[in-house]
Amino acid sequence: MPQQPATQQFILLPSRGLRASHDREFNAESGSFLVDLTRASESASSAGVLSSLPGLPDVKARVIDSIHEDGAKLVEMSPSAALALRARHPGLRLLPIVWYELAIAPRASTLVAPPVPAARGAAMITVTVTAADHHPVVGAIVVAFTDFAARRGAQGKTNARGQVRLTLGGASRRIDRLYVYPPDDGLWGFLRRNFLLRDGFQVSLEKLDLAFTDCLRFFYGNSPDDAGQGVTIGVIDCGIDTNHPDLHVFGGANAVPGENPSEFGPNGAPHGTHVAGIIAARGTPPAGLRGLAPAVRLRSYRVFGQGQREASNYAIIKAIDAAVADQCDLINMSLGGGAPDAATIAAIADARAQGSLCIIAAGNDDRRAVSFPASDPLAIAVSALGRIGTFPATSVEAGDVEPPFGIDRKNFIAAFSNVGPALDLVGPGVGVMSTIPGGYAPMSGTSMACPAVTGAAAKLLAIRPDLLSMARNQLRSNAIAGALFASAKTLGFQPEFEGHGLLS
């Protein structure tokens, strides 16, 4: 029998919602306990030791983090202590930690089967990667599939000379697909299919042109300066670069337990800055880029720890609570993939009850069912749309083209996008150019489609003062959702691929 951990972390919630004060009558007993627990933990030693719970001297726990005095808490205790707590306070909810990932399209490099070790003296194929100016591209990931369906092949990263050596069983080899993923430095990736790869093969990557019409600008153009004015948007992600010249961040919070709450900038990844630029970049091509709603009040809520690839449901519910408290009208969540959990369900419902709407990426699992939390009935789930001709023909985005096609045969639902009856809207999400720390880059994923919908929704809300002026309750968030659905236009896909369609 496996040994039980001495202690583990749980999320402690009132009977309903995230804070007992949101439903005082229903949460009376659990709210009183949560307040007592907060005060006891504040007066306890900060040495990290377990202390007795209020009214339960034999049950010890440690409060790691708290959303509010009478609200959700991250606690550490033994499984037996958790049972004792539930027995004494059956109205409390004690929930497990669940982890979520960013909803960016997966790279083919993550799918390669482990290569067979090369025999001594075996021939290798050298591939050289340069930019259009002939300078070597350092740190590019090169993936050669001899059998793409079985994910067999070899991969490597380019060195200081822009070269990588691949072991493929000879000095030349028939290749199903060759992918090149550059580092985030303003270059498009590369894809070539079904060809004979020879030693010395050279790849020249196309430079990003900020005046280029990608799929976001094809469908929406460049917004005027005042688009989105009067609307506040919260981006729950891995942090936004507050120093990027095209972005103006009005504030935010770091919801990761143990990190500085005021450090809501990037955690080392560019994803959050890219998402923010799609919504609210204020640049002007070709010197910069413009998002769909440059006049919104943009706020950053970081839920991914420094250098981490996963975010806990506790950090996410804390961020949602903060965004609602800051009166965000729309909350963008380009993340998902965890198991459905009651804590996140409660947070999304709390947001709706207080007039805020969560717009969430459907996930990138190659046409599988919409992932959680986008699948929550109170969330707005977004799939990813692409358009042939809005990315270079030799770029990696060409690998995302797959039926079905729309009324306009150049429009397609991305091969990576999750689909299904839980979908509400579709947004451009293939080869979207946007801001990253220090520059610009194209990215793909329902992660990009989601902020495209959020930005388009902000433009709509800005010209609907009747909606923005409503009392912040569920009638308001329901009315906003209804207005979005009414504004959406079908592109000719079935509802399981586009929901109501593309916001006009």
N, C-alpha and C positions, 0 to 999 in steps of 0.2 A: 504494500500500500504506500503511495507516495506521501512524503512528509509534508504536512501543512506548514505554510510560512508562519513565522512568529507573529508578524504584523503585515497588514496590507492596507492599501488606500481605498477609501470609499468616498462617494459623494453623498452627503446628508442633506435631504430636502424636506421642506414642510409637506403636509398632506397634499397640497395642490399648489402648482406654480413654483416660482423660484423664491418668493418672499412671502412670509406669512401675512404681512400687511396688505397684500393684494387680495386676500380673501380672509379677513379676520375671523369671521364666524366659523368657517370650515376649518381653519388652521389654528384655532385658539390654543389647543393643548400643545401641538408641535411647535407653534410659534413661541410659546412661553419657554419651552425647553431650549430652543435655539438661542434665545436671548440670554438665558442663564448660562448656556455653554460658552457664548461669546465672552461674557463678562468673566467667567471663570478662567478662560484661556488667556485673557488680557492680564489678569492678576497673577497668573502662574509664571514660573521661571521660563526664560527664553532659551534654556539650555537644550530644548528639543526632547525632554523626557516626557513619558506618558503621565497624565494626571487623572485623578478620579473624575468621573462625570457627575454633574449635578444630580443629587438624589440617588446616585448609584455608586456608593463608595468602593464596591468591589469590581467595578468596571472602569478600566483605564483606557484613555485615548489621547491623541494629540491633534489639535486643530492646526493644520498646515496653512490653510488659507480660508478666507471668508468673503462672500460677496456682499453681505450686509449683516447687521446685527441679528435680524430675524430671518436671514436668508440662507441660501445654500452654502455649504461648507465642504472643504476638502479635509477629510480626517484620516488618521492612521490608527488602527487598532487590530487586535487579533480577531480571527474568525469567531472564536467563542465569545469575545466581548461584543461583537456585532450581533450575535444571537441574543445575548442578554439585553442589549439595548432595544432590539426589536420587540422582545417580550414585554419590556416595561413600557415602551412607547410604540404600540403597533401602528399608530397613525403616521409616524415618520417613514420616509422612504430612504433606504440605504442602498445605493446603487454602485455598480462596478465602474471602473475607468474604461473608456472605449477610446480608440485612437483613430484619427482621420489623416488623410493625405491631401496634398494639393491636386487639383483636377486638371493638370496639364497633360497633354497627349503623351503617351509613353514613347520613348525612343526605341527603335529596333535593337539597339545595342543591349538593352536590358533582357532581351529574349534569346540571345545566342546560347546554344548548347555548349558546354565546356569543350574546348578544342582538344583533339587528340595530340598528345605530346609529339613534337617533331623528332624524328630519328636523327642521329648524328650525321651531319653533312647533307641533310635534306634541303632541297631547293626552297627558297622563300621568294615571295613577290613583294617588291618595294613599291609603295604608292607615295607620291609626293603631292602635297596639298599646298597651293598658293592662293593668294588673293589676286584680283584682277590686275593689280599693279606689280605682280610677280614676287611680292614679298612672301616668305614662308608663313604658313598658318600654324602656330604652335598650340598644341593641346587639343587639336581636332580629334574627335572619335571617328574612326573608320571601321565600318562593319561590312564584311563580304560574306554573303550567303551563297553557299553552293546548293542548298536546298532550303528555300525560304519557308515552305510549308512546314518542314520539320525543324526549322530554326537551327540548321546546321551551318557552320562556317567558322570564320575566325575574325577577331577584332583586335584593335590596338589604338594607341594614341600617338599622334605625331610629335616628333622631337623638335629640337631647336632649328633644325633644317627643314621642318615641315614634312618629314618622312616617317613612315611606319612600315614595318616588315611583317607580312602575314604568312603564316604557315598553312598552305592550302594543298600540299601534296605535289608540288611541281613549280616550274618557273612560269607556267601559264595554266589557267583553269577557267572552265565555263562557269559563269556566275549568274545566279538568278537575280540578285539585287546587290548593288553596292551603295551603301549609305555613307555620307560624310556629314557629321554634325560639328560645326565650328563652335568655339567658345562664344560667349555673348559679346561680340565685338563688331556688330553692324554688318554681318555677312549672312547671305542666304545659305542654307545647306545644299546638299547635292544628292541626287539619286539617278542611277543608271541601271537598266534592267537587261537581262538576257544577252550577255556579251562575253567575249573571251578576254579575260583579264590577264595581261602580260606583265612581266617584271618591268619596272620603270614607268608604269602608268601614271599620268599626271592629271590632277583635278584643279581647275581654276574656279574659285568661288566668286559668285557675283556679289558686288557691294550693294548695301541697302541704299536706295534712293528715296529720301523722305517725301519727295513729290510723287512717288509711284502710287497708283490707285490699287490698293489692296482690297480685300473683300469688305472690310469695314467701311472704307471710303466709297466703294462701289455702291453699296446699299444706302449709305447715309450721307456721303459727301463730307465737307468740312463745316462744322456748326458755327453760327455767329457767336460773338463774344458773350452775349447775354443768355445763351441757351442754358437752361437749368437754374436760372436765378431764383432764389428763394427756397431752394430744395437742399436738404442736408442728407448726405450719404455717408454711411459707415462702411468701411472695407475691412472685413475680418479675414486676416491673411497672415503673411510672414513679415509684414511691416512695409512702410512706404518711405522712399528716399525723400526726406524733407529738403534736400539741397539741390534736387534736380531743377534746372531753370524753367522747365515746362509745367511744374507742379506747385500748387499752393495747398499745403496741408494745414487745416485750421485747428488741429489738436488730435487727441486720441488717448490711448492707454495701452500698456503692455499687460495682458491678462495671464501671462505665464507665471505660475507660482514660483516664488524665489527669485524672480528677476525684477529689476527696477521698473516700477509702474510707468514712469515717465519716458522710458526708452521704447518708443513705438516705431522706430525706424527699422530698416531691413535687418533680418537675422543672419545675413550672409548670402541669401538667395535673391534673385531679381524678380521673382514672381509677383509679389505684392505691388511693386512699383509699376510693373507692366499692366497689371489689372487696373491700377489707379489711373494710368495714362489713357486707357481705353475710355474710361468714364469722363475724365476731367482735365486732360492735358491742355495747356493754354498756349502752346507754341504755334508757329506759323510755318508751314512747309515753304521752301525746302530746308530752312535752317532748323526747324523743329517739327513737332507733331501736335495735332489737335485731337482731343477726345470729343465725345458726343455732347457733353454738357459742361463746358469749361467754366461756367459761372456758379456751379454748385459749391456748397460748403463741404469740403472733403475731409473726412476724419479717418484715422488709422487705428485699428485695434489688432495688436499682434497677439497671435495665439500659438505660434511656432517658436519654441525656444531657440536660443542662439545656436546656429549650426545644426538644428534638428529638422528632420524630414516629416515628423508626425506631430499632430496637435491633439491634446486630450479633450474629451467632452467637457471636462470641468473648465478648462481655459476658454472653450467656445461659449459655454453658457454664461460665463463671467463677462465675456466680450459682448454678447448679445444684450445682457442686462445693462452694461455701460452704454452701449449704443442707443438703447431705448431711453435711458436716463438723460442722454445728451440730445434727445429729440431728433434722432435720425429718422427721416421719412422712409428711406430705403436702406436695407442692409445687404451688401453683396458678400456672398460666401462661395468662393471658387475652391471648394474643398469637399471631401466626402469619402465614401468607401468603407466606413465602419459599420458595425452591426447597429440596427436601430436601438436607441436607448432612451429611456424615459426622461433623462435629464435634458437632452437636446430637444425632445418633443415638448417638454414643459417650457423651455426657453422660447421656442418658436411660437408657441401658443401665447405666452406672456407678451411677446412682441406684438402679435396681432391684436391682443386685448387692449394694448396701449397705443394702437394706431400706426404701428410700424410694420413694414412688409419685408420678409426675408426672400431674396432672390438667390437661388442656389444652383450650382452646376450639376448637371445630370450624371456626370462621370464619364470615364473614357475606357470602357472595358469591351470595346469592339462589338457594339450592338447588343450588349446584355441589358437587363432590366435597369431602369433608373435607380441609381444608388441612393442610400440614405446619407444625409438628411434631405436631399432634394425630393425624395419620394414621400415625405411627410405631406399629408393633405393640406396643411396650412402654409406650405412653402410654395414658391413659384419655381418650377423645375424647367431648366433650359438645356436644349440640345444644340449641337454645333452644325452650322451651315457653311459650305464652301462654294466657291465659284471658279470654274476653269478660266484661266487668263488673268487671275488676280495674284498670281505668284509665278516665278520663273518656271518654264517648262521642265527645267532640269533640277528643280529644288526638291527637297524631301517631301514637301506638301503634295507633290504629284502622287505619292503613294497613298494619300488619304482619299483619293477620288474613287467612289464606289456607288453603284446604284442604291436606292432609287434616285432618279433625276426629276427635277421639277417641271413645270410647264415650260419654262426656259431651260433647255437641255444642258446649259452650262452650270446650272445650280444643282448641288448635290448635298446630301447629308453625309458628314464626314464618316469615314470607315471606322474611326475610333469611338464615335459618339454612342453613348447609351441611349436607348429608346424605350418606348412602351406607353401604356395608357396613363401613366403618372405625369407625362410631359404636359407643360402648359404653353411654352413659347419656344421659339428657335432664334438663335442669334448668330451672326458671322463669327466663326471661330477657327478658320484655317488660314495660316500665314498672316496673322494680324500684326502689323507694325505698331510698336508702342514704346514707351519709356522704360529704361532700366537704369540702375545706378551708374552714372557716368556716361550714358549714351542712349542708344536705341537698338532694338532687335525685333525680329519676327518670332512669334510663338503661336502654337496651335493648341487647342483643347476646348472642352466645354468651360474650362477656366477663363477663356477669352470670350466665348459666346455669352457667358453670364454677365460680365460687366458691360458688354454691348447692349444687352437688354436693360440693365440697370441705367445706363446712360440715356438710352432712348426713352425709358420710363421717366427719368428726371426731366427731359425736355417736354414731355407731355404734361407732367404735373405742374411745371412752371407756368403753363398757360391755362391751368385749371385752379384758380384761387378758391373756387367753391369747394374743392377737395382739400386743399392745404389748410383752409380755415376751419375745417370741421374739428370738433372736439376729439382729443386723442383717445379713441376707444376702438372697439372692434368694428363699429359701423364705418369708421374712417378707413381702416385698412381693407375692409371688404369693398368699399366704394373704389379705392385705388385699384385693387385687383380687378374689379369689374371694368373699370375704365381701360386698363391695359388689354384685357381680353377683347373689349369692343373695338379697340384701335388696331388689333392685329389683323393681318391679311394673309390668306393662304398663298403659298407658293406652288401649290399643286401636289404636295406630298400628303400621304395619309396622316391622320391625327397622331398615330403612334410615333411618327417621325418629327412632326413640327408642332404638335399641340394645336393651339389656336392660330399659329403662324408667326409671321415677322411683324414687330411693331412698326407702324407706319409713321 
